[in-house]
Amino acid sequence: MKCHSTGYRTGHSMLSSTKLAQSAFRSTRLCRRFIQRSSWQSPPLAFVFDIDGVLIRGPNPLPAGRRALQILEGDNPLGMKIPYILLTNGGGAVEQERAMKLSNKLGVEIKPEQCIQAHTILQRKASKYGDKHVLVLGGRNDEIRKVAEHYGFQNAHTTLDVLSWDPAVWPFHKLSPAEKESTRAVDFSKTPISAIFVFHDPRNWVLDIQVICDVIQSGGIIGGPYISLQQQINEPVELVFCNPDLIWRSDFPRPRLGQGAFKEAFQAVYKALTGTYFPHVQYGKPTEPTYKFAEGVLKARLENIYGPIPTMPKVYMIGDNPESDIAGANGAGWESVLVHTGVYDPAKGSPPHEPSYQAADVEKAVIQAISHECRVE
């Protein structure tokens, strides 16, 4: 008898909820007997979940998301915690705050170290830019500044700071009282910006694109003389985007434009001004750096629960977006499960990136994964 991973590719096949549950119960009961008789101290699989469109939709939790996490927290025939982390292209808050809100919505305790947001990876940039002046974009007022400071960026500035410094930067937007209160007094004519980080979805695209162009074309000094295009490209102010998603799913009936659309808008404007695109760094799903970062976080989670592990178990990525979740998981060598509660609409045809299998919702996806990984020969 052995607990093993099966090399399956079921395409669009889905089992009914009842059959899945019965199959999973039989398989996990046998897998539990195997674990009791062997040297295994941890489950043979682990999970990575997207959040929006999988566990929640807009501000509301999906019932299947609650049930899926309860299964992994130990409400399963194994009687074991099955490790999981959350990997989202969303963001806008520190991980502690996001974990607390998700815990309240989903009815299980989610720890901050289980939450990887689009900008979590920027913690690694603080060692390089911690004491330098950087521009941070996204969210309302100075929310993203607070996240950046939490990560270790000591001199983080917003585009609202720039507009407060000189309203002529973009004369078509007057700061609201709340926006004005969130700003800090900085003389940007004497403050070189070393890098630009788009943490989260910008709220004022035109203002933000204008200020990014000002920083880049002036070599970091907003309002300073333009430097040559060669200098802009060969000695660039580092520009980092954290989320390549063109669209995302909220509680609105149709997908909404995301940070990927903002990047396309900026690059279109910059090319119209200069004749070329601006070099940038891209993080977020489906990029390789983000998936490698996530695998390290998942390994740490496994070892936190079960101690040192000789090898990683089979990893299942469950998501709703073929372009980010499925493409990234396939590239990382993980199993990929596409659910029908978010961006992907099965009525519109086959997904552009083929998953290991599809499921109606995350609960069914989890049950089927446990069933496959705990078969007995």
PADREN-358452 format. One line per 2 residues: number of its first residue (from 1); for each residue x, y, z of C-alpha. Coordinates in Angstrom, 3 decimals. Last residue first. Layout:
<fimars>
NUM = X,Y,Z | ...
</fimars>
This chain:
<fimars>
377 = -2.181,0.402,-4.957 | -3.835,3.030,-2.764
375 = -5.046,6.466,-3.710 | -4.236,9.390,-1.455
373 = -3.053,12.033,-3.912 | -6.027,11.657,-6.245
371 = -8.709,11.845,-3.539 | -7.054,14.765,-1.796
369 = -7.008,16.664,-5.098 | -10.659,15.826,-5.779
367 = -11.756,17.080,-2.377 | -9.779,20.306,-2.758
365 = -11.210,21.070,-6.209 | -14.760,20.309,-5.051
363 = -14.354,22.816,-2.231 | -12.777,25.364,-4.567
361 = -15.692,25.511,-6.977 | -17.069,23.965,-10.174
359 = -13.831,22.119,-10.784 | -11.351,21.953,-13.650
357 = -8.357,19.678,-14.101 | -4.613,19.692,-14.573
355 = -5.159,23.101,-16.122 | -4.768,23.989,-19.809
353 = -3.678,27.559,-20.470 | -5.758,29.540,-22.978
351 = -8.946,28.205,-21.346 | -11.363,26.229,-23.540
349 = -14.583,27.900,-24.598 | -16.628,30.957,-23.639
347 = -19.231,28.996,-21.670 | -16.447,27.893,-19.311
345 = -16.222,31.455,-17.923 | -12.894,32.106,-16.219
343 = -12.718,35.247,-14.084 | -14.293,33.862,-10.933
341 = -16.388,30.990,-9.613 | -15.596,28.392,-12.284
339 = -12.481,26.839,-10.778 | -9.239,26.010,-12.596
337 = -6.957,23.533,-10.851 | -3.216,23.454,-11.471
335 = -0.736,20.805,-10.335 | 2.655,22.359,-9.790
333 = 5.654,22.363,-12.146 | 6.345,26.060,-11.635
331 = 5.397,26.900,-15.224 | 2.119,25.022,-14.867
329 = 1.383,26.922,-11.671 | 2.104,30.265,-13.322
327 = -0.041,29.581,-16.395 | -2.911,28.297,-14.241
325 = -3.038,31.148,-11.743 | -2.148,34.068,-13.996
323 = -3.562,33.668,-17.515 | -5.995,30.880,-16.610
321 = -7.656,32.989,-13.879 | -9.912,31.250,-11.354
319 = -7.315,29.651,-9.109 | -6.325,26.522,-7.218
317 = -2.595,25.744,-7.161 | -1.856,22.219,-5.960
315 = 1.601,21.322,-4.669 | 2.806,17.718,-4.470
313 = 4.944,17.321,-1.375 | 8.282,19.112,-0.980
311 = 11.227,16.930,-0.086 | 13.142,15.962,3.048
309 = 10.839,17.880,5.433 | 12.042,19.601,8.605
307 = 9.309,20.110,11.233 | 5.613,19.341,10.816
305 = 3.751,22.625,11.321 | 6.497,25.234,10.933
303 = 8.217,22.981,8.405 | 5.161,23.013,6.164
301 = 4.759,26.782,6.493 | 8.442,27.351,5.658
299 = 8.033,25.189,2.553 | 4.959,27.220,1.565
297 = 6.881,30.494,1.916 | 9.742,29.177,-0.216
295 = 7.285,27.955,-2.844 | 5.651,31.378,-2.873
293 = 8.948,33.155,-3.591 | 9.618,30.747,-6.454
291 = 6.108,31.457,-7.767 | 6.633,35.221,-7.522
289 = 10.035,35.104,-9.238 | 8.619,32.954,-12.098
287 = 5.893,35.399,-13.083 | 2.276,34.186,-13.319
285 = 1.332,35.756,-10.917 | 2.946,38.849,-9.461
283 = 6.216,40.601,-10.248 | 7.239,42.585,-13.327
281 = 10.403,44.659,-13.571 | 10.448,47.513,-16.079
279 = 12.119,48.798,-19.208 | 10.274,51.726,-20.836
277 = 8.679,51.222,-24.246 | 9.865,53.175,-27.272
275 = 8.962,56.132,-29.498 | 9.501,58.737,-26.787
273 = 6.183,60.447,-26.026 | 3.846,57.951,-27.722
271 = 5.926,55.149,-26.223 | 5.529,56.635,-22.742
269 = 1.760,56.982,-23.229 | 1.354,53.394,-24.438
267 = 3.620,52.139,-21.639 | 1.519,53.924,-19.008
265 = -1.761,52.580,-20.398 | -0.422,49.024,-20.628
263 = 0.810,49.242,-17.030 | -2.610,50.488,-15.904
261 = -4.246,47.559,-17.711 | -1.988,45.151,-15.850
259 = -3.011,46.858,-12.616 | -6.579,45.687,-13.123
257 = -9.589,46.385,-15.318 | -12.832,44.863,-14.008
255 = -14.486,41.519,-14.891 | -18.285,41.444,-15.434
253 = -21.208,40.918,-13.035 | -19.731,43.239,-10.364
251 = -18.837,41.345,-7.160 | -15.188,41.585,-8.166
249 = -13.276,39.563,-10.770 | -9.963,40.711,-12.205
247 = -8.675,42.045,-15.503 | -5.314,42.841,-17.093
245 = -3.538,41.033,-14.287 | 0.192,41.880,-14.327
243 = 0.397,42.680,-10.609 | 3.484,43.948,-8.809
241 = 4.884,46.519,-11.223 | 8.430,47.772,-10.670
239 = 10.157,50.760,-12.288 | 13.852,51.308,-11.569
237 = 14.922,54.803,-12.595 | 16.733,53.962,-15.774
235 = 20.390,54.304,-16.703 | 20.324,52.739,-20.185
233 = 16.722,53.609,-21.055 | 16.400,57.120,-19.631
231 = 20.035,57.875,-20.475 | 19.476,56.953,-24.128
229 = 16.270,58.986,-24.162 | 18.304,62.016,-23.151
227 = 17.600,63.731,-19.833 | 14.687,66.107,-19.385
225 = 15.389,69.123,-17.220 | 13.889,68.970,-13.719
223 = 10.184,69.110,-12.922 | 10.314,65.929,-10.868
221 = 13.954,65.015,-10.253 | 14.455,61.269,-10.840
219 = 16.165,61.245,-14.241 | 13.901,63.953,-15.639
217 = 12.169,61.721,-18.184 | 11.649,58.939,-15.648
215 = 10.328,61.059,-12.789 | 8.054,63.190,-14.976
213 = 6.746,60.111,-16.820 | 5.864,58.457,-13.507
211 = 4.195,61.707,-12.381 | 1.994,61.922,-15.496
209 = 1.077,58.231,-15.338 | 0.037,58.649,-11.690
207 = -2.050,61.752,-12.301 | -3.800,60.142,-15.265
205 = -4.418,56.809,-13.552 | -5.956,58.198,-10.373
203 = -6.817,55.181,-8.196 | -3.713,53.071,-8.831
201 = -4.044,49.277,-8.387 | -1.444,48.105,-5.864
199 = 2.275,48.212,-5.147 | 3.401,50.136,-8.219
197 = 6.977,50.761,-7.084 | 9.002,53.618,-8.564
195 = 12.727,53.870,-7.846 | 15.514,56.344,-7.070
193 = 13.484,59.555,-6.773 | 15.811,62.541,-6.361
191 = 14.481,65.135,-3.907 | 15.500,68.735,-4.590
189 = 12.746,69.726,-7.031 | 10.556,67.301,-5.079
187 = 10.391,69.646,-2.114 | 8.482,67.424,0.322
185 = 5.580,68.200,2.653 | 3.690,65.012,3.486
183 = 0.238,64.102,2.230 | -2.582,62.207,3.962
181 = -4.365,65.363,5.146 | -4.589,66.625,1.575
179 = -6.199,63.381,0.413 | -8.768,63.531,3.212
177 = -9.546,67.183,2.491 | -9.926,66.405,-1.235
175 = -7.026,67.302,-3.514 | -8.009,69.154,-6.659
173 = -7.475,67.255,-9.902 | -7.306,68.894,-13.318
171 = -4.181,70.922,-12.573 | -1.800,67.942,-12.752
169 = 1.749,68.980,-11.847 | 0.333,72.507,-11.473
167 = -0.797,71.562,-7.955 | 2.862,71.691,-6.824
165 = 3.875,70.134,-3.493 | 0.337,68.823,-2.893
163 = 0.399,67.147,-6.312 | 3.711,65.466,-5.496
161 = 2.507,64.272,-2.091 | -0.618,62.961,-3.854
159 = 1.704,61.029,-6.170 | 2.963,59.220,-3.090
157 = 6.322,59.218,-1.327 | 8.257,56.520,0.554
155 = 11.365,57.594,2.459 | 12.007,54.922,5.112
153 = 11.182,51.852,3.022 | 11.363,49.038,5.596
151 = 8.442,46.760,4.735 | 6.174,48.502,7.251
149 = 7.160,51.794,5.620 | 5.997,50.451,2.266
147 = 2.676,49.307,3.733 | 2.127,52.707,5.343
145 = 2.975,54.460,2.079 | 0.423,52.194,0.392
143 = -2.410,53.493,2.555 | -1.398,57.130,1.960
141 = -4.587,58.317,0.193 | -6.326,55.321,-1.356
139 = -4.609,52.386,-3.013 | -1.756,52.338,-5.459
137 = 1.631,53.902,-6.107 | 4.918,54.225,-4.234
135 = 7.646,56.707,-5.263 | 11.043,56.093,-3.700
133 = 13.572,58.219,-1.825 | 16.505,56.162,-0.568
131 = 17.122,54.783,2.952 | 15.404,51.408,2.453
129 = 16.161,51.184,-1.265 | 18.511,48.211,-1.512
127 = 17.623,46.333,1.700 | 13.986,47.298,1.200
125 = 13.798,45.451,-2.129 | 13.273,42.038,-0.492
123 = 10.100,43.273,1.203 | 8.909,43.898,-2.343
121 = 7.858,40.219,-2.536 | 4.814,41.045,-0.422
119 = 3.605,43.391,-3.212 | 1.231,41.018,-5.015
117 = 0.018,39.596,-1.725 | 1.366,36.453,-0.103
115 = -0.670,35.563,2.941 | 0.241,32.446,4.959
113 = 2.861,34.365,6.985 | 0.097,36.675,8.203
111 = -1.737,33.742,9.826 | -5.156,32.574,8.721
109 = -7.407,31.440,11.548 | -10.596,29.936,10.154
107 = -14.101,31.378,9.707 | -13.700,32.632,6.148
105 = -14.694,36.260,6.629 | -13.075,36.833,10.016
103 = -9.900,35.010,9.027 | -9.783,36.944,5.750
101 = -9.923,40.254,7.607 | -7.194,39.197,10.061
99 = -4.920,37.870,7.319 | -5.238,41.074,5.284
97 = -4.388,43.219,8.306 | -1.322,41.145,9.206
95 = -0.198,41.088,5.564 | -0.031,44.868,5.347
93 = -2.655,46.441,3.108 | -3.170,47.334,-0.560
91 = -2.928,43.911,-2.114 | -4.352,41.777,-4.872
89 = -2.329,39.521,-7.146 | -3.027,36.770,-4.664
87 = -1.232,33.764,-3.242 | -2.785,32.218,-0.142
85 = -0.959,29.457,1.703 | -1.829,25.866,2.513
83 = -0.756,23.035,4.763 | -3.038,20.015,5.283
81 = -3.793,19.879,8.994 | -4.439,16.299,9.968
79 = -7.449,14.188,10.953 | -6.880,12.198,7.781
77 = -10.657,11.764,7.466 | -11.020,15.539,7.033
75 = -11.975,18.492,9.213 | -8.311,19.163,9.973
73 = -7.632,22.767,8.892 | -7.632,21.602,5.288
71 = -11.289,20.581,5.371 | -12.221,23.809,7.140
69 = -10.412,25.695,4.372 | -12.551,24.055,1.694
67 = -15.791,24.655,3.597 | -15.185,28.395,3.930
65 = -14.208,28.687,0.280 | -17.290,26.748,-0.832
63 = -19.447,29.316,0.971 | -17.833,32.156,-1.036
61 = -16.847,35.037,1.226 | -18.168,38.510,0.356
59 = -16.266,41.763,-0.123 | -15.630,41.207,-3.843
57 = -15.864,37.497,-4.441 | -14.166,35.348,-1.828
55 = -12.344,32.022,-1.666 | -11.847,31.445,-5.398
53 = -12.888,34.563,-7.336 | -10.554,36.753,-5.306
51 = -8.255,34.641,-3.114 | -5.867,32.488,-5.171
49 = -5.037,29.378,-3.270 | -1.836,27.380,-2.809
47 = -2.279,23.867,-1.477 | -0.197,21.078,0.006
45 = 0.073,17.371,-0.694 | 1.382,14.106,0.757
43 = 0.337,15.007,4.306 | 3.017,15.218,7.024
41 = 4.646,12.804,9.447 | 5.339,9.991,7.044
39 = 7.477,7.267,8.652 | 4.882,4.625,7.882
37 = 2.089,2.666,9.542 | 0.020,5.642,10.709
35 = 0.557,7.408,7.377 | -0.725,4.378,5.478
33 = -3.819,4.071,7.636 | -4.497,7.779,7.047
31 = -4.112,7.235,3.301 | -6.714,4.467,3.447
29 = -9.172,6.801,5.167 | -8.117,9.589,2.772
27 = -9.010,7.480,-0.248 | -12.386,6.229,0.982
25 = -13.412,9.677,2.191 | -12.177,11.368,-1.005
23 = -14.211,9.010,-3.183 | -17.366,9.581,-1.145
21 = -16.859,13.360,-1.191 | -16.176,13.403,-4.908
19 = -19.214,11.243,-5.635 | -21.433,13.594,-3.629
17 = -20.001,16.773,-5.176 | -20.417,15.437,-8.712
15 = -17.252,14.713,-10.640 | -15.666,17.127,-13.101
13 = -13.945,16.472,-16.420 | -12.810,19.525,-18.395
11 = -9.204,18.460,-18.838 | -8.577,15.252,-16.874
9 = -4.798,15.290,-16.931 | -3.473,12.745,-14.525
7 = -0.019,11.857,-13.275 | -1.076,10.305,-9.994
5 = 0.691,11.185,-6.773 | 1.101,8.427,-4.252
3 = 0.097,6.995,-0.914 | 1.296,3.441,-0.750
1 = 0.000,0.000,0.000
</fimars>
